[in-house]
Amino acid sequence: MNIRRLILKDFRNYAHLDLEPAGGLNLLAGANAQGKTNLLESILFLAVFRSPRAGREAELIRWGQEEAQAAAVIGRGETTGRLEVRLRHDGPKAILWNGSPQRPQEALGLLTAVSFFPDDLDLVKGAPAGRRRLLDVLLCQADGLYRRHLVRLQRVLKHRNVQLKGLQGMPRAAALLEVWNEQLVAEAVPITVRRARAVRRLGEWAAAIHGRITGGRERLELVYRPFFAGDSGPAQAEWEDPAAVRERFQEELRRRQGEEMARGVSLVGPQRDDVRFLIDGADARSFASQGQQRTAVLAVKLAELEFLREETAEYPVLLLDDVLSELDASRRAYLLEVVADTVQTFVTTAHLEPLPASLRERARIFHVQAGTVRPA
């Protein structure tokens, strides 16, 4: 999969952009605050229809304008198609594939992307929400059934929380929750099982990549921890069994029912899951150095590429936003050498000089200044 043409109109600081990138490595060079990250953001927005940087979609519309457009001509094997998203201040976004309107759930997966932003370097030591988001973004691009379960789960949790708030101070009214509990289990069990399987496969790829980066001196493991797992041993295979997950889920619902009703909020469900990074068996969040944590994140990001290739039969587009300056020379060189001839990659950088000359010669270089992009 690759982007053959990227078109922006009034998106962030781009009044108009019509870019034809290379199928391999694309270097976007320029000073800070010129629009390099905005360009990567537009590609990620086309892939997942959400921005990691904007609280509201209206923030993506260029200042003073009423609407914005982001579009890409996408090559998938021997075929091409045009994916377009239109944004307006006064209405919901419109998604079109070859001119036909699409719902977000239907359009996810038309363009797949893996992003690596500086904030991702805190993935290991950051809050669990970031690690859950990684799984959800990855699986939503790969699995339409997972997307549907996730959307329905969010709806069930919203209604269940309203019911719990209404039942505060009414301990004998638990029967009123049964219908929401049944729906919660119905949506949550497939999500838990799919996440467990994904973490196992992602962990296998990440461990192999991590071993190559470290010369086999360290061993990386990813361990999925459903909300009901506590601090017990990994038992990861058990979480891939729907019957076992359902039993544990229902047990936890019964055990925490009183606490949920007292607090008026759902305390059970995949929205409280986590993924642990272990290096040589020790929790990387507490015991790994910053360098070790960054190596682990790099390995996981490269593993995401392989996971999506397995799931979709094509490599996704890779977006690297100023992370090269955050990695040491050996990790930087490894990253670029791995992806340069395999994956269509967009890299932002303030300076080209630190990059190996051999890579610069193989890349298509663009200079970004004040919302304009010109070839080197």
Secondary structure as a PSIPRED ss2 file (coil, helix, strand):
# PSIPRED VFORMAT (PSIPRED V4.0)

   1 M C   1.000  0.000  0.000
   2 N E   0.000  0.000  1.000
   3 I E   0.000  0.000  1.000
   4 R E   0.000  0.000  1.000
   5 R E   0.000  0.000  1.000
   6 L E   0.000  0.000  1.000
   7 I E   0.000  0.000  1.000
   8 L E   0.000  0.000  1.000
   9 K E   0.000  0.000  1.000
  10 D E   0.000  0.000  1.000
  11 F E   0.000  0.000  1.000
  12 R C   1.000  0.000  0.000
  13 N C   1.000  0.000  0.000
  14 Y E   0.000  0.000  1.000
  15 A E   0.000  0.000  1.000
  16 H E   0.000  0.000  1.000
  17 L E   0.000  0.000  1.000
  18 D E   0.000  0.000  1.000
  19 L E   0.000  0.000  1.000
  20 E C   1.000  0.000  0.000
  21 P C   1.000  0.000  0.000
  22 A C   1.000  0.000  0.000
  23 G C   1.000  0.000  0.000
  24 G C   1.000  0.000  0.000
  25 L E   0.000  0.000  1.000
  26 N E   0.000  0.000  1.000
  27 L E   0.000  0.000  1.000
  28 L E   0.000  0.000  1.000
  29 A E   0.000  0.000  1.000
  30 G C   1.000  0.000  0.000
  31 A C   1.000  0.000  0.000
  32 N C   1.000  0.000  0.000
  33 A C   1.000  0.000  0.000
  34 Q C   1.000  0.000  0.000
  35 G C   1.000  0.000  0.000
  36 K H   0.000  1.000  0.000
  37 T H   0.000  1.000  0.000
  38 N H   0.000  1.000  0.000
  39 L H   0.000  1.000  0.000
  40 L H   0.000  1.000  0.000
  41 E H   0.000  1.000  0.000
  42 S H   0.000  1.000  0.000
  43 I H   0.000  1.000  0.000
  44 L H   0.000  1.000  0.000
  45 F H   0.000  1.000  0.000
  46 L H   0.000  1.000  0.000
  47 A H   0.000  1.000  0.000
  48 V H   0.000  1.000  0.000
  49 F C   1.000  0.000  0.000
  50 R C   1.000  0.000  0.000
  51 S C   1.000  0.000  0.000
  52 P C   1.000  0.000  0.000
  53 R C   1.000  0.000  0.000
  54 A C   1.000  0.000  0.000
  55 G C   1.000  0.000  0.000
  56 R C   1.000  0.000  0.000
  57 E H   0.000  1.000  0.000
  58 A H   0.000  1.000  0.000
  59 E H   0.000  1.000  0.000
  60 L H   0.000  1.000  0.000
  61 I E   0.000  0.000  1.000
  62 R C   1.000  0.000  0.000
  63 W C   1.000  0.000  0.000
  64 G C   1.000  0.000  0.000
  65 Q C   1.000  0.000  0.000
  66 E C   1.000  0.000  0.000
  67 E E   0.000  0.000  1.000
  68 A E   0.000  0.000  1.000
  69 Q E   0.000  0.000  1.000
  70 A E   0.000  0.000  1.000
  71 A E   0.000  0.000  1.000
  72 A E   0.000  0.000  1.000
  73 V E   0.000  0.000  1.000
  74 I E   0.000  0.000  1.000
  75 G E   0.000  0.000  1.000
  76 R E   0.000  0.000  1.000
  77 G C   1.000  0.000  0.000
  78 E C   1.000  0.000  0.000
  79 T E   0.000  0.000  1.000
  80 T E   0.000  0.000  1.000
  81 G E   0.000  0.000  1.000
  82 R E   0.000  0.000  1.000
  83 L E   0.000  0.000  1.000
  84 E E   0.000  0.000  1.000
  85 V E   0.000  0.000  1.000
  86 R E   0.000  0.000  1.000
  87 L E   0.000  0.000  1.000
  88 R E   0.000  0.000  1.000
  89 H C   1.000  0.000  0.000
  90 D C   1.000  0.000  0.000
  91 G E   0.000  0.000  1.000
  92 P E   0.000  0.000  1.000
  93 K E   0.000  0.000  1.000
  94 A E   0.000  0.000  1.000
  95 I E   0.000  0.000  1.000
  96 L E   0.000  0.000  1.000
  97 W E   0.000  0.000  1.000
  98 N C   1.000  0.000  0.000
  99 G C   1.000  0.000  0.000
 100 S E   0.000  0.000  1.000
 101 P E   0.000  0.000  1.000
 102 Q E   0.000  0.000  1.000
 103 R C   1.000  0.000  0.000
 104 P H   0.000  1.000  0.000
 105 Q H   0.000  1.000  0.000
 106 E H   0.000  1.000  0.000
 107 A H   0.000  1.000  0.000
 108 L C   1.000  0.000  0.000
 109 G C   1.000  0.000  0.000
 110 L C   1.000  0.000  0.000
 111 L C   1.000  0.000  0.000
 112 T C   1.000  0.000  0.000
 113 A E   0.000  0.000  1.000
 114 V E   0.000  0.000  1.000
 115 S E   0.000  0.000  1.000
 116 F E   0.000  0.000  1.000
 117 F C   1.000  0.000  0.000
 118 P H   0.000  1.000  0.000
 119 D H   0.000  1.000  0.000
 120 D H   0.000  1.000  0.000
 121 L H   0.000  1.000  0.000
 122 D H   0.000  1.000  0.000
 123 L C   1.000  0.000  0.000
 124 V C   1.000  0.000  0.000
 125 K C   1.000  0.000  0.000
 126 G C   1.000  0.000  0.000
 127 A C   1.000  0.000  0.000
 128 P H   0.000  1.000  0.000
 129 A H   0.000  1.000  0.000
 130 G H   0.000  1.000  0.000
 131 R H   0.000  1.000  0.000
 132 R H   0.000  1.000  0.000
 133 R H   0.000  1.000  0.000
 134 L H   0.000  1.000  0.000
 135 L H   0.000  1.000  0.000
 136 D H   0.000  1.000  0.000
 137 V H   0.000  1.000  0.000
 138 L H   0.000  1.000  0.000
 139 L H   0.000  1.000  0.000
 140 C H   0.000  1.000  0.000
 141 Q H   0.000  1.000  0.000
 142 A H   0.000  1.000  0.000
 143 D C   1.000  0.000  0.000
 144 G H   0.000  1.000  0.000
 145 L H   0.000  1.000  0.000
 146 Y H   0.000  1.000  0.000
 147 R H   0.000  1.000  0.000
 148 R H   0.000  1.000  0.000
 149 H H   0.000  1.000  0.000
 150 L H   0.000  1.000  0.000
 151 V H   0.000  1.000  0.000
 152 R H   0.000  1.000  0.000
 153 L H   0.000  1.000  0.000
 154 Q H   0.000  1.000  0.000
 155 R H   0.000  1.000  0.000
 156 V H   0.000  1.000  0.000
 157 L H   0.000  1.000  0.000
 158 K H   0.000  1.000  0.000
 159 H H   0.000  1.000  0.000
 160 R H   0.000  1.000  0.000
 161 N H   0.000  1.000  0.000
 162 V H   0.000  1.000  0.000
 163 Q H   0.000  1.000  0.000
 164 L H   0.000  1.000  0.000
 165 K H   0.000  1.000  0.000
 166 G H   0.000  1.000  0.000
 167 L C   1.000  0.000  0.000
 168 Q C   1.000  0.000  0.000
 169 G C   1.000  0.000  0.000
 170 M C   1.000  0.000  0.000
 171 P H   0.000  1.000  0.000
 172 R H   0.000  1.000  0.000
 173 A H   0.000  1.000  0.000
 174 A H   0.000  1.000  0.000
 175 A H   0.000  1.000  0.000
 176 L H   0.000  1.000  0.000
 177 L H   0.000  1.000  0.000
 178 E H   0.000  1.000  0.000
 179 V H   0.000  1.000  0.000
 180 W H   0.000  1.000  0.000
 181 N H   0.000  1.000  0.000
 182 E H   0.000  1.000  0.000
 183 Q H   0.000  1.000  0.000
 184 L H   0.000  1.000  0.000
 185 V H   0.000  1.000  0.000
 186 A H   0.000  1.000  0.000
 187 E H   0.000  1.000  0.000
 188 A H   0.000  1.000  0.000
 189 V H   0.000  1.000  0.000
 190 P H   0.000  1.000  0.000
 191 I H   0.000  1.000  0.000
 192 T H   0.000  1.000  0.000
 193 V H   0.000  1.000  0.000
 194 R H   0.000  1.000  0.000
 195 R H   0.000  1.000  0.000
 196 A H   0.000  1.000  0.000
 197 R H   0.000  1.000  0.000
 198 A H   0.000  1.000  0.000
 199 V H   0.000  1.000  0.000
 200 R H   0.000  1.000  0.000
 201 R H   0.000  1.000  0.000
 202 L H   0.000  1.000  0.000
 203 G H   0.000  1.000  0.000
 204 E H   0.000  1.000  0.000
 205 W H   0.000  1.000  0.000
 206 A H   0.000  1.000  0.000
 207 A H   0.000  1.000  0.000
 208 A H   0.000  1.000  0.000
 209 I H   0.000  1.000  0.000
 210 H H   0.000  1.000  0.000
 211 G H   0.000  1.000  0.000
 212 R H   0.000  1.000  0.000
 213 I H   0.000  1.000  0.000
 214 T C   1.000  0.000  0.000
 215 G C   1.000  0.000  0.000
 216 G C   1.000  0.000  0.000
 217 R C   1.000  0.000  0.000
 218 E C   1.000  0.000  0.000
 219 R C   1.000  0.000  0.000
 220 L E   0.000  0.000  1.000
 221 E E   0.000  0.000  1.000
 222 L E   0.000  0.000  1.000
 223 V E   0.000  0.000  1.000
 224 Y E   0.000  0.000  1.000
 225 R E   0.000  0.000  1.000
 226 P C   1.000  0.000  0.000
 227 F C   1.000  0.000  0.000
 228 F C   1.000  0.000  0.000
 229 A C   1.000  0.000  0.000
 230 G C   1.000  0.000  0.000
 231 D C   1.000  0.000  0.000
 232 S C   1.000  0.000  0.000
 233 G C   1.000  0.000  0.000
 234 P C   1.000  0.000  0.000
 235 A C   1.000  0.000  0.000
 236 Q H   0.000  1.000  0.000
 237 A H   0.000  1.000  0.000
 238 E H   0.000  1.000  0.000
 239 W H   0.000  1.000  0.000
 240 E H   0.000  1.000  0.000
 241 D C   1.000  0.000  0.000
 242 P H   0.000  1.000  0.000
 243 A H   0.000  1.000  0.000
 244 A H   0.000  1.000  0.000
 245 V H   0.000  1.000  0.000
 246 R H   0.000  1.000  0.000
 247 E H   0.000  1.000  0.000
 248 R H   0.000  1.000  0.000
 249 F H   0.000  1.000  0.000
 250 Q H   0.000  1.000  0.000
 251 E H   0.000  1.000  0.000
 252 E H   0.000  1.000  0.000
 253 L H   0.000  1.000  0.000
 254 R H   0.000  1.000  0.000
 255 R H   0.000  1.000  0.000
 256 R H   0.000  1.000  0.000
 257 Q H   0.000  1.000  0.000
 258 G H   0.000  1.000  0.000
 259 E H   0.000  1.000  0.000
 260 E H   0.000  1.000  0.000
 261 M H   0.000  1.000  0.000
 262 A H   0.000  1.000  0.000
 263 R H   0.000  1.000  0.000
 264 G C   1.000  0.000  0.000
 265 V C   1.000  0.000  0.000
 266 S C   1.000  0.000  0.000
 267 L C   1.000  0.000  0.000
 268 V C   1.000  0.000  0.000
 269 G C   1.000  0.000  0.000
 270 P H   0.000  1.000  0.000
 271 Q H   0.000  1.000  0.000
 272 R H   0.000  1.000  0.000
 273 D C   1.000  0.000  0.000
 274 D E   0.000  0.000  1.000
 275 V E   0.000  0.000  1.000
 276 R E   0.000  0.000  1.000
 277 F E   0.000  0.000  1.000
 278 L E   0.000  0.000  1.000
 279 I E   0.000  0.000  1.000
 280 D C   1.000  0.000  0.000
 281 G C   1.000  0.000  0.000
 282 A E   0.000  0.000  1.000
 283 D E   0.000  0.000  1.000
 284 A H   0.000  1.000  0.000
 285 R H   0.000  1.000  0.000
 286 S H   0.000  1.000  0.000
 287 F H   0.000  1.000  0.000
 288 A C   1.000  0.000  0.000
 289 S C   1.000  0.000  0.000
 290 Q H   0.000  1.000  0.000
 291 G H   0.000  1.000  0.000
 292 Q H   0.000  1.000  0.000
 293 Q H   0.000  1.000  0.000
 294 R H   0.000  1.000  0.000
 295 T H   0.000  1.000  0.000
 296 A H   0.000  1.000  0.000
 297 V H   0.000  1.000  0.000
 298 L H   0.000  1.000  0.000
 299 A H   0.000  1.000  0.000
 300 V H   0.000  1.000  0.000
 301 K H   0.000  1.000  0.000
 302 L H   0.000  1.000  0.000
 303 A H   0.000  1.000  0.000
 304 E H   0.000  1.000  0.000
 305 L H   0.000  1.000  0.000
 306 E H   0.000  1.000  0.000
 307 F H   0.000  1.000  0.000
 308 L H   0.000  1.000  0.000
 309 R H   0.000  1.000  0.000
 310 E H   0.000  1.000  0.000
 311 E H   0.000  1.000  0.000
 312 T H   0.000  1.000  0.000
 313 A C   1.000  0.000  0.000
 314 E C   1.000  0.000  0.000
 315 Y C   1.000  0.000  0.000
 316 P C   1.000  0.000  0.000
 317 V E   0.000  0.000  1.000
 318 L E   0.000  0.000  1.000
 319 L E   0.000  0.000  1.000
 320 L E   0.000  0.000  1.000
 321 D E   0.000  0.000  1.000
 322 D C   1.000  0.000  0.000
 323 V C   1.000  0.000  0.000
 324 L H   0.000  1.000  0.000
 325 S H   0.000  1.000  0.000
 326 E H   0.000  1.000  0.000
 327 L C   1.000  0.000  0.000
 328 D C   1.000  0.000  0.000
 329 A H   0.000  1.000  0.000
 330 S H   0.000  1.000  0.000
 331 R H   0.000  1.000  0.000
 332 R H   0.000  1.000  0.000
 333 A H   0.000  1.000  0.000
 334 Y H   0.000  1.000  0.000
 335 L H   0.000  1.000  0.000
 336 L H   0.000  1.000  0.000
 337 E H   0.000  1.000  0.000
 338 V H   0.000  1.000  0.000
 339 V H   0.000  1.000  0.000
 340 A C   1.000  0.000  0.000
 341 D C   1.000  0.000  0.000
 342 T C   1.000  0.000  0.000
 343 V C   1.000  0.000  0.000
 344 Q C   1.000  0.000  0.000
 345 T E   0.000  0.000  1.000
 346 F E   0.000  0.000  1.000
 347 V E   0.000  0.000  1.000
 348 T E   0.000  0.000  1.000
 349 T E   0.000  0.000  1.000
 350 A C   1.000  0.000  0.000
 351 H C   1.000  0.000  0.000
 352 L C   1.000  0.000  0.000
 353 E C   1.000  0.000  0.000
 354 P C   1.000  0.000  0.000
 355 L C   1.000  0.000  0.000
 356 P C   1.000  0.000  0.000
 357 A H   0.000  1.000  0.000
 358 S H   0.000  1.000  0.000
 359 L H   0.000  1.000  0.000
 360 R H   0.000  1.000  0.000
 361 E H   0.000  1.000  0.000
 362 R H   0.000  1.000  0.000
 363 A C   1.000  0.000  0.000
 364 R E   0.000  0.000  1.000
 365 I E   0.000  0.000  1.000
 366 F E   0.000  0.000  1.000
 367 H E   0.000  0.000  1.000
 368 V E   0.000  0.000  1.000
 369 Q E   0.000  0.000  1.000
 370 A C   1.000  0.000  0.000
 371 G C   1.000  0.000  0.000
 372 T E   0.000  0.000  1.000
 373 V E   0.000  0.000  1.000
 374 R E   0.000  0.000  1.000
 375 P E   0.000  0.000  1.000
 376 A C   1.000  0.000  0.000
